[in-house]
């Protein structure tokens, strides 16, 4: 096969009325390596982006998340208040040549619902749902109460072959190794898994048997893992890769002036925020001001959490750390998304007001904290942690900063996903709404942690308020869009506006860069997907 660089920009730029452009190979430099090829191991952006090439979902979103379309599903409808019917497309083939049928969908949802050992599960989207096979190409998904978000939820769970090698037939003896070496990575997506050289690359190959709606502009896609920001930009400038994601904010203006480079930017649905330990009387990384252990946990007090939020200068973070390429956040989703509150704005920087609140809460003398975060997952994540540490320390809350690679961080920060206790007290993380509305982060981040109900799967601070649960559950069972939107806004107002269950910081604005002659359609879900790159004149 010929690569993009070998066949030249001019050749790729030629189009005719007689047919589509000839496909070639593309090499994409990405910042974040997935943690597994197992589709249910970790509900994490880099995993979901990569695995969406290999596995289909019932439904999916266009890049701007303004339209849903069927991937494995040909149609869907509510046939009564508590039952949705999904029709599968006939003729869908898995990469091993077998047919995708209702059995595979039922198998996949069951495996996702009962998965153990992962870092952040998909149970939020599977619990409370009963799947029934009507025939080989018809499925009913039933709930106890009306559930209008069923089509949205089906954009999250990927479908794998129930008979994939390594599963032992019906999920017996399966292991992460079977997926990571490709043995069990049998999907029906537009690209087949070829190899994963950890720390280096993942290679995917066009699946000739694919007949679905996702484009296949390339014969082969190679994702090169380049964690270092300068190295990723240098690789693009040198022609070692054809495109990169997560363009460093400090390089955007310089690259704009380069005639050989094209940039694509878009506001994402990802909010960067802080979790706080709200369930332990003694939290492991909350100390006295001089760093000694303490048997009290000030983070359990909503006034203290509010005060910490008021100590953070979001405008300064956006302008200085993010180079102006971000939007201060006051809730879970940016403007333009369904279910936002019209009453909530980004918290104003108010150190005097914060100190007054701390005094009212009985913590006027302050205390010590450690902020934990990743250093290779979000844009400028380590720098954001450093900035927050400095801001809090300047206001009488001495704060240590500890960052680490995302695979280590999420494993430690997510221990509570399987019933244990989250390790950290104060963490920086991000969340993108895969369902296009705040029900997703409300269910995962702020609903009371309940593994049996799939609620609070990523609630690392264990925030819990019966009022939030009540309003959220009412919203999830409300068919009328305007009423559901109002209820979601109300739940957000209680969880964040009143409780400061989490501290929203900013919404990411993502930038991708390509060589001239190549275009990327920016995605609101932040996914770097090979099929969204296309050659242009």
HELIX and SHEET records of a PDB file:
HELIX    1   1 UNK A    4  UNK A    7  1                                   4    
HELIX    2   2 UNK A    9  UNK A   13  1                                   5    
HELIX    3   3 UNK A   45  UNK A   54  1                                  10    
HELIX    4   4 UNK A  102  UNK A  113  1                                  12    
HELIX    5   5 UNK A  123  UNK A  125  5                                   3    
HELIX    6   6 UNK A  150  UNK A  153  1                                   4    
HELIX    7   7 UNK A  176  UNK A  180  1                                   5    
HELIX    8   8 UNK A  229  UNK A  238  1                                  10    
HELIX    9   9 UNK A  249  UNK A  251  5                                   3    
HELIX   10  10 UNK A  252  UNK A  256  1                                   5    
HELIX   11  11 UNK A  298  UNK A  300  5                                   3    
HELIX   12  12 UNK A  302  UNK A  310  1                                   9    
HELIX   13  13 UNK A  314  UNK A  316  1                                   3    
HELIX   14  14 UNK A  317  UNK A  321  3                                   5    
HELIX   15  15 UNK A  351  UNK A  360  1                                  10    
HELIX   16  16 UNK A  381  UNK A  394  1                                  14    
HELIX   17  17 UNK A  406  UNK A  413  1                                   8    
HELIX   18  18 UNK A  415  UNK A  418  5                                   4    
HELIX   19  19 UNK A  439  UNK A  441  1                                   3    
HELIX   20  20 UNK A  442  UNK A  446  3                                   5    
HELIX   21  21 UNK A  451  UNK A  453  5                                   3    
HELIX   22  22 UNK A  466  UNK A  476  1                                  11    
HELIX   23  23 UNK A  481  UNK A  492  1                                  12    
HELIX   24  24 UNK A  493  UNK A  498  3                                   6    
HELIX   25  25 UNK A  530  UNK A  532  5                                   3    
SHEET    1   A10 UNK A 191  UNK A 197  0                                        
SHEET    2   A10 UNK A 201  UNK A 206 -1                                        
SHEET    3   A10 UNK A 218  UNK A 225 -1                                        
SHEET    4   A10 UNK A  24  UNK A  30  1                                        
SHEET    5   A10 UNK A 243  UNK A 244  1                                        
SHEET    6   A10 UNK A 502  UNK A 515 -1                                        
SHEET    7   A10 UNK A 261  UNK A 276 -1                                        
SHEET    8   A10 UNK A 426  UNK A 432 -1                                        
SHEET    9   A10 UNK A 368  UNK A 374  1                                        
SHEET   10   A10 UNK A 286  UNK A 287 -1                                        
SHEET    1   B 7 UNK A 191  UNK A 197  0                                        
SHEET    2   B 7 UNK A 201  UNK A 206 -1                                        
SHEET    3   B 7 UNK A 218  UNK A 225 -1                                        
SHEET    4   B 7 UNK A  24  UNK A  30  1                                        
SHEET    5   B 7 UNK A 243  UNK A 244  1                                        
SHEET    6   B 7 UNK A 502  UNK A 515 -1                                        
SHEET    7   B 7 UNK A 326  UNK A 328 -1                                        
SHEET    1   C10 UNK A 191  UNK A 197  0                                        
SHEET    2   C10 UNK A 201  UNK A 206 -1                                        
SHEET    3   C10 UNK A 218  UNK A 225 -1                                        
SHEET    4   C10 UNK A  24  UNK A  30  1                                        
SHEET    5   C10 UNK A 243  UNK A 244  1                                        
SHEET    6   C10 UNK A 502  UNK A 515 -1                                        
SHEET    7   C10 UNK A 261  UNK A 276 -1                                        
SHEET    8   C10 UNK A 426  UNK A 432 -1                                        
SHEET    9   C10 UNK A 368  UNK A 374  1                                        
SHEET   10   C10 UNK A 399  UNK A 404  1                                        
SHEET    1   D 2 UNK A  56  UNK A  57  0                                        
SHEET    2   D 2 UNK A 158  UNK A 159 -1                                        
SHEET    1   E 2 UNK A  59  UNK A  61  0                                        
SHEET    2   E 2 UNK A  68  UNK A  70 -1                                        
SHEET    1   F 4 UNK A  73  UNK A  80  0                                        
SHEET    2   F 4 UNK A  83  UNK A  88 -1                                        
SHEET    3   F 4 UNK A 138  UNK A 142 -1                                        
SHEET    4   F 4 UNK A 130  UNK A 135 -1                                        
SHEET    1   G 2 UNK A 518  UNK A 520  0                                        
SHEET    2   G 2 UNK A 533  UNK A 535 -1                                        
END                                                                             
